[in-house]
């Protein structure tokens, strides 16, 4: 019942403590997922390591053609960043439609990624950006492509001693005109995605990433000129939706098909 | 003209609520408080063979465990209705049978919530599982399992057929009417489970006072019914029980149920200690719900669209127990059918038991379900005869001075009261709505294309104002030294504002100001009787009682004033908290009069008690118009604009009345579009949290326009009727009609959530 709560203030301490507790130590920032899961007895961590005060993990920085977002950056900060809105529009749209203002103030992008839910709204846009997830541990740093990072619902390639440090976004040409993120939820706010589509349209090809319709999200590149049937076949090969309390698999599939058709044709 | 009523005076409890000073049930601390928790059935239907509490008993902090084998078995109903209740006595504190996933198996009181939860896990129960009924349409089948086969329950319509209630009324000849009709419409809907989701869940704290009486502090709509039902179940006279209702965080019908208080009370009687029970949100969802219903309407009309025959068949699902089983079903007929004039009317209602969560009273009380079918049928009729939906309603709805035989035929589980319509401003509300929504721009769905398609729909509605010849309310008023008044009422303010409304009525009659009235409500020791807050009754019935008491007090004031001013009573006029002698041009303040009567000469307490019952239940009326947009790619319905005109008679407090309507609309929009219960194969609700059971929030709201169309109801206090329930009836049929206008699809199942709509659209190609 009693837990250890550690408030870390620098990266070295964080890595050392995370190294020490490993799986038993859960990193908490805004707590918008962790606290709910603890309340529902879904997890019972022995040690909570708070990175709330760790300034090093916060902020959005532009580096030439890339942008680096600290894992502890709040969703609200991302929503209000002109840099993101003008160059990475699908991410802006995803965050804009997430949860509620209160939760966006607390929740972080690192938390949304680390949670590794197929319904995590920030994740599909990252596929369009060939994003890299930067992981740190006492042993050093490594960079994992977003396409390699997720291994299933709640599962990632992260080791028990690692933390998410930052996310690097590439392809800084995703604008309101050529890209977007469409989310279907049970209502307009505070709703977990039933199905979602992040997309980018170019002269040569179109890229998609679907949320909530497969255990692992894929980047899908479709050439121009596919027939209705070919398109359907392509989409179907990437989605394996499930039934849950929010929707049936048939509905998820139908919605993805309808939305992709709308974007593709 | 009115001085205090028909004015949006400040809510009398507004400041204390806004500043957090007002006390709710949980805001009082008790030394040595025990926490109560239920062990709930994991199976939908079965016999309890044995309960072994030996491991749980050993846990330090566990004070008492109550279950079937150590308690008495008094059949009763949890429906907090007047005595004798029209609901069957089919419920026990604990029975040897469980009837739905979540049924109470044992109750634990322990020194902490954690210990109580730990103890629950340690109780071993052996069940013999029985086949279950998990669909209302299966309940009456010949081979259906019998859900209530216990010997000593009573008031059940037909135990062998799983029928909790049944009724059939006939006016004219419906069979012939339908056969001979030039135009016939036959349409059915299945309405769904939903929950009231008050922000404050059910909660009560029980304790013994210094004389050993049981005090029940509870979040209830019906303090006097709580006292009576607890007295019965706990086998003690009412004199040993006092029920106190503090501030309440919403109810909407679910707190017209008495199902926590006697468990806590029993534990307090056994241990001598205070006991608290507070339901979790998950428990709240499986405690009381709205009755899901199958409703079929067959309508016969002539070629002009004039209705001659209406037949309504209803099968209502009350779940495992028959709380409000009969009366909610009755109201599907009695609150819908009188709206339209017809020579031939038949209502045939059945309420079935299933092994699903228990239904109960919920805002709208059966009318909401009935209108889900009836108001779509009117649109279908309009289309068939080529008339505008507004016109078809105008030519058929009940008018001032008219009555419907249904008023008399269908009451509250028995015959009702003949009612002539004395106030109605429905056509005015319709004309306004037509303008507000630009009704004339409406085009048929066949002319619409593209991904997003807009549609407009409408409907008209009525409800009642209290239960005639049954509901009784009373009020006590006395004067103080300074000319202020104490007003004590049994009426129950649930956040509805009734304390304010009743104070305004007292002030109006007594010729003083609302802030000169000190109201205290809902305490069975301190306030006179009132049936409680339900059936849209408080303003109309309790308001009548307050008016009666105030009239009596007014007479006493006049008598004393005449003595003081040395004149006749006829010469006295009360105005602005003063008594005037017209002849002498002299006056005395109410303070002078109060002091005189209490201290100076011929001393007595100026004060009186007033009671009220009503011979009729005058309906409020409502016209609703809605514009929606359907996303044909996802099936999502977005409500763009919702227009609602309501005739509630005189609005005693217009702002509070509008608030009631707006609240009911949002409540109804959620019910129509997002709220749904998802059951597994055992009838267990799988989405019992706000994460997966979606009620509307601010981002979902359309542009909302509510306007009151005041009529004057001569039987109500200062012309008032009711307003609290009617608003919830609009969203389902108005949106369903708009959906048809947008995409040509009729909704017969609810909610109209995206998946359902998309499937319908796919089927239509």
Interface residues (C-beta under 8 A of the other chain):
Chain A: X1 X36 X100 X184 X186 X187 X188 X189 X190 X191 X192 X194 X245 X246 X247 X248 X251 X254 X255 X258 X259 X262
Chain B: X114 X451 X633 X634 X635 X636 X673 X674 X678 X686 X687 X691 X692 X694 X696 X697 X698 X699 X700 X753 X754 X755 X758 X759 X762
